[in-house]
Amino acid sequence: MYLCIVFLSNPAFIISFMMTDTELGTIEFVHSERSKHIRVRILASGLRVSLPVRASQDEAMKFINSIRAKLIQKQEKLEKGLQKSNILINENSQLQTLTFKVECKAGERKNIYFALKNNTLNIEFPHGTDCSDVQTQEYFWNGISYFMRKEAKRLLPDRTKQLSDKFRFYFTSVKIQSSKTRWGSCSREKSLNLSLYLMLLPSHLIDYVILHELCHTKEMNHGPNFWRLMDKVTNDKSDELRAELKQYHMPG
């Protein structure tokens, strides 16, 4: 299998001006032809503000100041989450997914380049790139997530069917989503949603999450009956597996 992808900077966005705010950090003001309203994106290092073409910096700051307290609160929450779960991708990182490892290095390139071959996802980036930059990490994770999603769609629905048949569960569908807040979920219609980030877990914990959601097709809560059912399908190891799962985090 050989797949590659190149991520380019979005030409619709041009950083028009930047400023430093003592509370909010570095604020990038970006004029966009697509923006009809002022939109604020919270980053670990500050804010990125998308503006309609004719909007001014004064208008943007007036909007930011009107929601300043809320922005500060969300930044603090983001920072705590990053401290807990951020997985930094650089030349020294050793990221292993269920089906491929990630290797990252600088090269003679103008853009960030991804190629998956022989169970290794090679990432090459231009010399001089600051890998700790938030936007660079976003590019890295966009590429990694692209390939994890393909692998998750290839493997997880079949594995769900295998476990369902083995333990006599019934479900209506399996969808692969990009959720970073939960590994999986189950609707009352018995439809399962699985996060593509399950591919960062070892296989026995992926099975644990799938079984957890399959048990919800019979018990839509976390009461005693649910955990008895979980113990039944995990050989009485549900507490042990749940504790182990808490040691893993999705990328910030």
N, C-alpha and C positions, 0 to 999 in steps of 0.2 A: 504494500500500500504506500502510495506517495501522494501527498497533498500539500499544496503551498498556498499562502495568502500573503498579500502585501497590504499594510494599513497605511493610508495616506492621510495627511492633514486635511480637514474639511475646508474646501475653498469657499464655502458659504459664510465662514466665520473669520473675521479679521480683528485681532486685538487692537483696538483703537487707542486706548490709553490705560495706564495703571496708576494706582495710588496705594499708599500704606495707611491703614487705619489702626490706631493703637489697640482697639478692642477686637476688630474683625480680621486683622492681618492684611495680606496683599489682596487688593480688589482689582480684578481684570474686567474692563468694560469692553464688550464685544458687540460691534454693530453687525446685525444679521438681516439679510433680505427676507428671511423666513419669519422673523419675529414681528408679531403684531402688538405685543405687550412687553413690558419689562419683566424679565424672569431672572430669578436669582438661584444659582446653583452653589451649594455649600461644599467647599473643598477642605482638606485637612489643613492647608496653609492659608486659607482665606476664602474669597468668594469669586465666582465668575458670573458677571451680569450680562445677559443678552439683551440688547436694545434694538428697537426698530431703527431703521436707517436715520430718521430725522430726530430721534430722541437725543437729549443733551445729557452731559454728566450731571448737571445740577438736578435735572428731573430724576435721574437714577438715584442720586444720593438722597433726595427727598423721600423717595420710595423706601430706600434702605433704612433710613432713620425712623420711618414710621413702623418698621417691624424689627428694629434693632435688637430689642430684648429677646424676641423669639429666635432670631438668627444666632445670637450668642448661646442661647440654651441648646440649640441644635448642634452648633459647633462643638460644645462641650461633650454632648452625647456621642458625636462622631469620633472625637478624639479618644474617648474611653473605649469605643468599639475597635478602633484601629490598634490601640495598645494591646487589646485582648486578642484580636483575630487577624491582624494584618500579616500577609505572607509576602515579603519583599522579593521581587524577581530581579536578579542581577547575575553577574558572571560567577558568583560564589554560591548561588542558591542551588539546592538539590531537591527540586520538586518532583515527586513521583505520583502519577495518577494510577488508576487501576490498570490501564493498558499502555501507557507511555510515560517516559521520563522527559523532563524539560531541561535543555541545555541552552545557555544564553551567552553570547559573545559579541564583541565589537567587530565590525568588518568594513570593507570599502563599499558602503551603501549610502544612498540618499534617504532611504525610508526604512522603517522597521519591517523586517521580512520574517515570515514563518514558513517552515516546511516540515511536514510529518513524514518520516521515512524510517522503516525498520524499528518501530516502537520508540522512536525518539523524536520529540518536537524540537527542532533547532530554531532558535530565535537569533537573528543577527540585527544589529543596530549600528548607526553611524558612529565612527570614532568621535569622542568628545561628548557623547550623550550622557546626561546626568540621570542615572537609573533611579535615583531617589525622588526625582520630580514626580509629582502626583499625576500629571498628564501622561508621562512616559509609562508609569505603572498601569494607568488605565489602558493604554495601547497594548501593553504586554498581556494584561488579563483579558482584554477583548479577544485577542488572538487565541490564548489558551482556552478560554471559554468556548470559542467557536469549535475547536476540535473536541473538547470534552462533551459538548452538546451532541456532536455527531456520534461519538462513542456511546453516550448515554442512550440515545435513540436506538442504536444498534443492539445494545445489550440489555437494558433494564426492562423493557416490556416483556421480552422472552423470559427473563429471570422471574419476573412477577407471575407470569403464567405457570412456570414450573412450580413455584412455591404455593401458588393457589391450588393447583391440581394435587400436590402432595398432601396439603392439609385441608382440602375440601372447602375452600373459600370461593365466593363468587364476587366478581367485580365487573363493572361495565366498560371501563376504559382506563388507559394509562397515558398521562401527558407528561412530557418533560418540560419543566419550567426553569427559569433563572432565579428562583427565590434565594435570597441570602438571609432570610429570617427563620426558615424552617426547612428541615431535610425533606419532609413530605407532608401530605395532608390527604384526607379522604372526605368526600362529600356524602350527603345523605342519599344521593343517587348511586352510591358505591363507585364513584369515579375517583381514581387515584391520581394525585399530582406528585411528581418526584422531582427534586431539584437536581439540575445537572451537576451540582457540586458534590453529589454523592460519589462522583468519580474520584474524589480526593480521599475517600475512605478505603480501608481494607475490605475485602470481599465479605467477611463474616459480619461486619457492621452494616454494609449495604443490605445484606439479607435481614439483619435486625430491623432496619428502618422499613423495609418492604413488608415484613411480617407485622410490624407495628401498625402500618396502615391497613393491611388486610384484616387484622383483628378489629379495626374500627368498622369494617363492613358488617360486623355482628354486634359490636358494642361501641356506640358513638359517644363514649365518655372514657374517663380514666378511673372508673370505680373498681371495686374488688373483683367483679366478674371479668373485667378487661384484663387485669393483671394475672388472674388465674389462667385465662386463655393464652396470654403471652408466655407464661411459664410452661404451658403445655407444648407450645410450638418451638420453644427454645431450650428444652430439656432443663427447665428450672434455672435458667441462667439470665432471665430478663433483667434482674437488678444488676448483675455483673456487667452485662452488655450495655445497659443504660449508663452506668458509671463510666465505662470506657468511652462511649460516644461523646461524653461531655469533655473529653480531653482534646477533641477535634473541633476546629472552628473554620467557618467559611472565610474567604478572603475579604478584607475590609474594602 
